[in-house]
Amino acid sequence: MIVRITEIQVDPANLYEYLERARTIGADSVANESGVIAIFPMQDKRNPGQIRILEIYADERSEERRVGK
């Protein structure tokens, strides 16, 4: 199992749109991409524009297909 955490800063003007798209893309990836177990976008309570994305893959090959290493 591979766990990947990505941290980004999103402009507050684009935050709602970003979160909606991140949730949709994450759900689509889990449903349609082999080896993608979960993708969770999360916000920092003190800084809502600070986003962490938790990605869980079945194995390294699955991560490489998704991330494109």
C-alpha positions, 0 to 999 in steps of 0.5 A: 500500500502506498500513501501519498500526501500533497499540500497546496495553497488555493486562492480563496477566490477559487476555493469552492470550485477547487474543492468541488472539482477535487471531490469529483475527480477523487470519486471518479478516480476511485471508481474508475482507476484500478488500484486507487483506493481513496483520495481525500481533499482536506482543509486546514481549519485555521487556514481554509485555503491550505489543502492537503490531499491524502491519496491511497494506492494499492501499490507503487504501480497504481500510484505511478499510473495515477501520478505519472512518475 
